[in-house]
């Protein structure tokens, strides 16, 4: 079995520049934008893009994985808050409100025949563990219902993101957040 060698520092910087540029380009122009546009925005040649990402599909997949890794990092950061309940609801709201571009990337992968679960398999465990830790802290603080598990939270994040995509305001998000809260005593 061969192990991939770590990237040199300049290659790591180029990869990061390509990903950052791809995120901007796809957010501004949609996922139909070309890899040549991404290369121009990154200030590298198209060969550099393809050296790191052998296809546009691989680039899109890497973007989705990177975004979900950032969501996991955000969950861990929120878990460090002294107000676990507020941190949980802030995290949930932030993820849903910031999901539009991620959903477009996932849709583009699906159109290319790549199942979203397959695309994010490398980061799923990390994300699940980070959200689970945040959820457990919010539940211990009596802010989130005890009968909610991490799988439901992740499903609700996905569902709320889709709902807000079609809603004229944050009402679906508010309803979902209210459903997660511990009911008030009569």
C-alpha positions as CSV (number, residue, x, y, z in Angstrom):
1,X,0.0,0.0,0.0
2,X,1.4,3.4,-1.0
3,X,0.8,6.4,1.1
4,X,0.5,9.8,-0.4
5,X,3.3,12.1,0.4
6,X,2.4,15.3,2.1
7,X,2.3,18.3,-0.2
8,X,5.2,20.8,-0.2
9,X,4.5,24.1,1.4
10,X,4.1,25.9,-2.0
11,X,1.8,23.2,-3.3
12,X,-0.3,23.5,-0.1
13,X,-0.6,27.2,-0.7
14,X,-1.6,26.7,-4.3
15,X,-4.2,24.2,-3.3
16,X,-5.6,26.6,-0.7
17,X,-5.6,29.4,-3.2
18,X,-7.4,27.3,-5.8
19,X,-10.1,26.3,-3.3
20,X,-10.6,29.9,-2.1
21,X,-10.9,31.1,-5.6
22,X,-13.2,28.3,-6.6
23,X,-15.5,29.2,-3.7
24,X,-15.6,32.8,-4.8
25,X,-16.1,32.0,-8.5
26,X,-18.8,29.4,-7.9
27,X,-20.6,31.7,-5.4
28,X,-20.5,34.6,-7.9
29,X,-21.0,32.8,-11.2
30,X,-22.6,29.5,-10.2
31,X,-21.2,26.0,-10.5
32,X,-21.3,26.3,-14.3
33,X,-18.2,28.5,-14.1
34,X,-15.1,27.0,-15.7
35,X,-12.0,25.7,-14.1
36,X,-10.1,28.3,-16.3
37,X,-12.1,31.0,-14.5
38,X,-11.1,29.4,-11.2
39,X,-7.4,29.3,-12.2
40,X,-7.5,33.0,-13.3
41,X,-9.1,34.0,-10.0
42,X,-6.5,32.0,-8.0
43,X,-3.6,33.5,-10.0
44,X,-2.4,30.1,-11.2
45,X,-2.3,28.2,-14.4
46,X,-5.1,25.7,-15.2
47,X,-2.5,22.9,-15.0
48,X,-2.1,23.8,-11.3
49,X,-5.8,23.4,-10.8
50,X,-5.8,20.0,-12.5
51,X,-2.7,18.9,-10.6
52,X,-4.7,19.2,-7.4
53,X,-8.1,18.4,-8.7
54,X,-8.1,16.1,-11.7
55,X,-11.6,17.1,-12.7
56,X,-14.2,19.8,-12.0
57,X,-16.2,17.2,-10.1
58,X,-13.1,16.6,-7.8
59,X,-12.9,20.4,-7.2
60,X,-16.6,20.7,-6.4
61,X,-16.3,17.7,-4.0
62,X,-13.2,19.2,-2.3
63,X,-15.1,22.5,-1.8
64,X,-18.1,20.7,-0.2
65,X,-15.7,18.7,2.1
66,X,-13.8,21.9,3.1
67,X,-17.0,23.7,3.8
68,X,-18.2,20.9,6.0
69,X,-14.9,20.7,7.8
70,X,-15.3,24.5,8.6
71,X,-18.8,23.7,9.9
72,X,-17.3,21.1,12.2
73,X,-14.6,23.5,13.4
74,X,-17.4,26.1,14.0
75,X,-19.3,23.6,16.0
76,X,-16.2,22.9,18.1
77,X,-15.7,26.6,18.6
78,X,-19.3,27.1,19.7
79,X,-18.9,24.1,22.1
80,X,-16.2,26.1,23.9
81,X,-18.8,28.8,24.8
82,X,-19.9,29.3,28.4
83,X,-23.5,29.6,27.3
84,X,-24.1,26.2,25.7
85,X,-27.8,26.9,24.7
86,X,-27.1,30.2,23.0
87,X,-24.0,28.7,21.3
88,X,-26.1,25.8,19.9
89,X,-28.8,28.0,18.5
90,X,-26.3,30.5,17.1
91,X,-24.4,27.6,15.4
92,X,-27.7,26.2,13.9
93,X,-28.8,29.6,12.6
94,X,-25.3,30.4,11.2
95,X,-25.1,27.1,9.3
96,X,-28.6,27.4,7.8
97,X,-28.1,31.0,6.8
98,X,-24.8,30.2,5.2
99,X,-25.9,27.2,3.3
100,X,-27.0,28.6,-0.1
101,X,-23.7,28.1,-1.9
102,X,-23.1,24.7,-0.3
103,X,-26.4,23.6,-1.5
104,X,-25.6,24.7,-5.0
105,X,-22.3,22.7,-4.9
106,X,-24.1,19.6,-3.6
107,X,-26.8,20.0,-6.4
108,X,-24.0,20.3,-9.0
109,X,-22.4,17.1,-7.7
110,X,-25.7,15.3,-7.8
111,X,-26.2,16.4,-11.4
112,X,-22.9,14.9,-12.1
113,X,-24.0,11.6,-10.6
114,X,-22.1,11.9,-7.3
115,X,-24.3,11.2,-4.3
116,X,-23.8,13.9,-1.6
117,X,-23.2,11.3,1.2
118,X,-20.4,9.8,-1.0
119,X,-18.9,13.2,-1.6
120,X,-18.6,14.1,2.1
121,X,-17.8,10.7,3.5
122,X,-14.3,11.8,4.5
123,X,-15.6,14.6,6.8
124,X,-18.9,13.0,8.1
125,X,-17.5,11.5,11.3
126,X,-15.7,14.7,12.2
127,X,-18.8,16.8,11.6
128,X,-21.1,14.3,13.5
129,X,-18.7,14.3,16.5
130,X,-18.5,18.1,16.7
131,X,-22.2,18.6,16.4
132,X,-22.9,15.8,18.9
133,X,-20.6,17.5,21.5
134,X,-22.3,20.9,21.0
135,X,-25.8,19.2,21.2
136,X,-24.9,17.4,24.4
137,X,-23.7,20.5,26.1
138,X,-26.9,22.4,25.1
139,X,-28.9,19.5,26.4
140,X,-27.0,19.4,29.7
141,X,-27.8,23.2,30.0
142,X,-31.5,22.4,29.5
143,X,-31.7,24.5,26.4
144,X,-32.4,21.7,23.8
145,X,-34.9,18.9,24.2
146,X,-33.4,15.6,25.5
147,X,-35.2,13.5,22.9
148,X,-33.2,15.0,20.0
149,X,-30.1,13.2,18.8
150,X,-27.3,14.3,16.6
151,X,-28.8,12.5,13.5
152,X,-32.0,14.5,13.9
153,X,-30.0,17.8,14.3
154,X,-28.0,17.1,11.2
155,X,-31.2,16.2,9.3
156,X,-32.9,19.3,10.6
157,X,-29.9,21.4,9.5
158,X,-30.2,20.0,6.0
159,X,-34.0,20.4,6.0
160,X,-33.9,23.9,7.3
161,X,-31.3,24.9,4.8
162,X,-33.5,23.6,2.0
163,X,-36.7,25.2,3.5
164,X,-35.0,28.6,3.8
165,X,-33.9,28.3,0.2
166,X,-37.5,28.6,-0.8
167,X,-39.0,30.8,2.0
168,X,-39.2,34.6,1.7
169,X,-38.0,35.0,5.3
170,X,-36.5,33.1,8.3
171,X,-39.9,31.7,9.4
172,X,-39.1,28.0,8.7
173,X,-35.8,28.4,10.7
174,X,-37.7,30.0,13.6
175,X,-40.2,27.2,13.7
176,X,-37.5,24.6,13.7
177,X,-35.5,26.3,16.4
178,X,-38.6,26.6,18.5
179,X,-39.2,22.8,18.1
180,X,-35.6,22.1,19.3
181,X,-36.0,24.1,22.5
182,X,-37.0,22.6,25.8
183,X,-40.7,23.4,26.3
184,X,-41.5,26.0,28.9
185,X,-43.1,24.8,32.0
186,X,-46.9,25.6,32.1
